[in-house]
């Protein structure tokens, strides 16, 4: 396996960009007296956006067991804690795979 300078530079650039955005956000927030309402709303939307980027591909690309597990997790998550949501989805997938459907 030979050293690829182009790939190393791409990885380095991605690392620098990631570090710059993280440290930039930290510096920006710490220098503010108060967080403006629009910025607070944007920051509150980040967890939902991240969750969507993780779940959507599994739902649309995954098999039927993944789709059913995510639907069950959604309904369980509306009623009880996150831990039970995870357990319910896991049980659905294990039953589906064990049954060989």
Rosetta silent file (secondary structure, phi, psi, omega in degrees, C-alpha in Angstrom):
SEQUENCE: XXXXXXXXXXXXXXXXXXXXXXXXXXXXXXXXXXXXXXXXXXXXXXXXXXXXXXXXXXXXXXXXXXXXXXXXXXXXXXXXXXXXXXXXXXXXXXXXXXXXX
SCORE:     score description
SCORE:     0.000 S_00000001
   1 L     0.000  125.903 -177.646    0.000    0.000    0.000 S_00000001
   2 L  -100.668  156.734 -179.162    1.540    3.270   -1.048 S_00000001
   3 L   -73.559  128.260  179.687    1.196    6.676    0.544 S_00000001
   4 L  -108.201  103.733 -177.395   -1.343    8.884   -1.236 S_00000001
   5 H   -61.124  -40.235 -179.747   -0.455   12.535   -0.665 S_00000001
   6 H   -60.314  -45.548 -179.640   -3.747   13.762   -2.125 S_00000001
   7 H   -66.389  -38.952  178.047   -5.801   11.638    0.281 S_00000001
   8 H   -62.560  -39.352  178.577   -3.640   12.710    3.222 S_00000001
   9 H   -68.946  -36.320  177.160   -4.223   16.379    2.308 S_00000001
  10 H   -64.403  -44.667  179.100   -7.991   15.795    2.012 S_00000001
  11 H   -63.492  -42.996  178.390   -8.046   14.171    5.463 S_00000001
  12 H   -62.800  -43.390  179.098   -5.954   17.004    6.911 S_00000001
  13 H   -63.518  -40.188  178.319   -8.236   19.639    5.343 S_00000001
  14 H   -64.874  -40.300  178.750  -11.319   17.888    6.749 S_00000001
  15 H   -64.521  -43.635  179.328   -9.725   17.751   10.195 S_00000001
  16 H   -64.597  -43.129  179.574   -8.813   21.448   10.091 S_00000001
  17 H   -63.596  -42.250  178.804  -12.315   22.404    8.891 S_00000001
  18 H   -63.058  -46.482  179.327  -13.938   20.313   11.628 S_00000001
  19 H   -62.211  -43.137 -177.550  -11.682   21.809   14.306 S_00000001
  20 H   -63.759  -41.662 -179.560  -12.226   25.351   13.009 S_00000001
  21 H   -69.438  -37.310  179.533  -16.014   25.064   13.045 S_00000001
  22 H   -69.730  -47.726 -178.566  -16.063   23.554   16.515 S_00000001
  23 H   -70.362  -33.832  177.569  -13.650   26.025   18.092 S_00000001
  24 H   -63.463  -43.386  177.443  -15.254   28.903   16.184 S_00000001
  25 H   -63.561  -41.073  179.128  -18.673   28.061   17.566 S_00000001
  26 H   -63.032  -46.362 -179.309  -17.272   27.782   21.066 S_00000001
  27 H   -63.893  -41.932 -179.700  -15.514   31.140   20.827 S_00000001
  28 H   -61.918  -47.023 -177.646  -18.608   32.794   19.360 S_00000001
  29 H   -67.119  -41.166 -177.296  -20.936   31.501   22.089 S_00000001
  30 H   -69.094  -23.324 -179.216  -18.570   32.307   24.975 S_00000001
  31 L   -88.126   -6.808 -179.622  -18.170   35.923   23.845 S_00000001
  32 L   -87.097  141.971  175.756  -21.901   36.612   23.722 S_00000001
  33 L   -71.209  -43.181  176.091  -23.658   38.174   26.700 S_00000001
  34 L  -145.583  155.413 -179.281  -26.851   36.306   25.827 S_00000001
  35 L   -87.159  126.420  178.751  -27.877   33.959   23.057 S_00000001
  36 L   -63.168  150.248 -177.092  -30.320   35.521   20.581 S_00000001
  37 H   -57.082  -38.511  179.919  -33.665   33.712   20.301 S_00000001
  38 H   -66.659  -39.067  177.919  -33.107   32.687   16.667 S_00000001
  39 H   -67.541  -39.671  178.228  -29.722   31.171   17.496 S_00000001
  40 H   -63.339  -39.996  177.640  -31.204   29.359   20.484 S_00000001
  41 H   -64.477  -39.823  178.268  -33.960   27.956   18.252 S_00000001
  42 H   -65.343  -41.976  178.942  -31.347   26.791   15.736 S_00000001
  43 H   -66.969  -34.239  177.198  -29.283   25.130   18.469 S_00000001
  44 H   -69.125  -23.641 -179.604  -32.393   23.426   19.837 S_00000001
  45 H   -82.925  -13.656 -176.289  -33.075   21.980   16.351 S_00000001
  46 H   -60.523  -47.263 -179.457  -29.646   20.317   16.076 S_00000001
  47 H   -58.624  -40.944  178.730  -30.468   17.072   17.965 S_00000001
  48 H   -65.486  -38.051  179.240  -33.532   16.423   15.792 S_00000001
  49 H   -66.792  -42.054  178.879  -31.523   17.107   12.641 S_00000001
  50 H   -65.620  -43.739  178.457  -28.749   14.740   13.696 S_00000001
  51 H   -60.666  -41.120  178.883  -31.236   12.034   14.645 S_00000001
  52 H   -62.704  -41.437  179.921  -32.946   12.392   11.280 S_00000001
  53 H   -68.180  -22.777  177.505  -29.662   11.992    9.400 S_00000001
  54 H   -86.438  -36.126 -173.280  -28.982    8.786   11.335 S_00000001
  55 H   -86.796  -40.323 -174.518  -32.462    7.265   11.134 S_00000001
  56 H   -55.987  -47.892  178.781  -33.632    8.193    7.619 S_00000001
  57 H   -61.076  -39.335  179.086  -31.047    6.112    5.715 S_00000001
  58 H   -63.683  -37.197 -179.220  -31.775    3.067    7.893 S_00000001
  59 H   -70.442  -44.624 -173.755  -35.494    3.457    7.232 S_00000001
  60 H   -85.278  -25.714 -178.634  -35.254    3.923    3.460 S_00000001
  61 H  -102.181  -29.466 -177.488  -32.342    1.589    2.705 S_00000001
  62 L   -68.213  169.514  179.211  -32.797   -1.022    5.434 S_00000001
  63 L   -76.871 -174.453 -178.190  -34.965   -4.081    5.217 S_00000001
  64 H   -65.231  -31.083  178.647  -38.474   -4.527    6.545 S_00000001
  65 H   -65.338  -35.767  177.640  -37.169   -5.434    9.999 S_00000001
  66 H   -68.061  -42.946  179.131  -35.448   -2.041   10.220 S_00000001
  67 H   -61.415  -48.034 -179.627  -38.578   -0.211    9.093 S_00000001
  68 H   -63.584  -41.418  179.264  -40.769   -2.078   11.593 S_00000001
  69 H   -62.375  -40.663  179.858  -38.212   -1.575   14.401 S_00000001
  70 H   -68.951  -37.176  177.689  -38.065    2.169   13.746 S_00000001
  71 H   -66.845  -44.348  177.040  -41.852    2.472   13.695 S_00000001
  72 H   -61.557  -43.225  179.319  -42.124    0.514   16.948 S_00000001
  73 H   -60.930  -38.317  178.150  -39.346    2.669   18.451 S_00000001
  74 H   -60.549  -50.312 -177.339  -41.239    5.803   17.452 S_00000001
  75 H   -69.323  -38.092  177.074  -44.437    4.740   19.192 S_00000001
  76 H   -66.710  -40.623 -179.939  -42.646    3.374   22.260 S_00000001
  77 H   -63.608  -26.599  177.227  -40.543    6.553   22.451 S_00000001
  78 H   -73.050  -19.336 -175.653  -43.683    8.673   22.563 S_00000001
  79 H  -105.395  -39.242 -172.719  -44.792    6.833   25.709 S_00000001
  80 L  -131.262 -170.682 -173.952  -41.706    5.855   27.727 S_00000001
  81 L   -73.542  168.729 -178.937  -37.988    6.542   28.105 S_00000001
  82 H   -61.809  -35.114 -178.793  -35.275    6.210   25.477 S_00000001
  83 H   -62.544  -43.471  179.028  -33.926    3.003   26.986 S_00000001
  84 H   -68.062  -32.303  176.804  -37.229    1.196   26.505 S_00000001
  85 H   -62.435  -45.197  178.648  -37.439    2.546   22.979 S_00000001
  86 H   -63.461  -44.464  179.912  -34.062    0.980   22.189 S_00000001
  87 H   -62.481  -43.761 -179.277  -35.036   -2.321   23.817 S_00000001
  88 H   -61.768  -44.562  179.266  -38.331   -2.468   21.909 S_00000001
  89 H   -64.605  -41.321  179.181  -36.626   -1.868   18.556 S_00000001
  90 H   -62.420  -43.624  179.724  -33.955   -4.449   19.345 S_00000001
  91 H   -61.691  -42.530  179.207  -36.596   -7.049   20.300 S_00000001
  92 H   -59.512  -47.203 -179.100  -38.469   -6.449   17.035 S_00000001
  93 H   -64.937  -42.097 -179.179  -35.323   -6.969   14.960 S_00000001
  94 H   -65.733  -41.022  177.728  -34.287  -10.085   16.911 S_00000001
  95 H   -64.061  -45.210 -179.110  -37.746  -11.659   16.588 S_00000001
  96 H   -59.628  -47.181 -177.878  -37.852  -10.841   12.878 S_00000001
  97 H   -70.588  -35.869  179.177  -34.402  -12.322   12.247 S_00000001
  98 H   -68.631  -36.242  179.505  -35.003  -15.358   14.442 S_00000001
  99 H   -73.358  -16.735  177.920  -38.268  -16.111   12.663 S_00000001
 100 L    70.050   31.601 -178.176  -36.391  -15.953    9.362 S_00000001
 101 L   -72.132    0.000    0.000  -39.020  -13.809    7.677 S_00000001
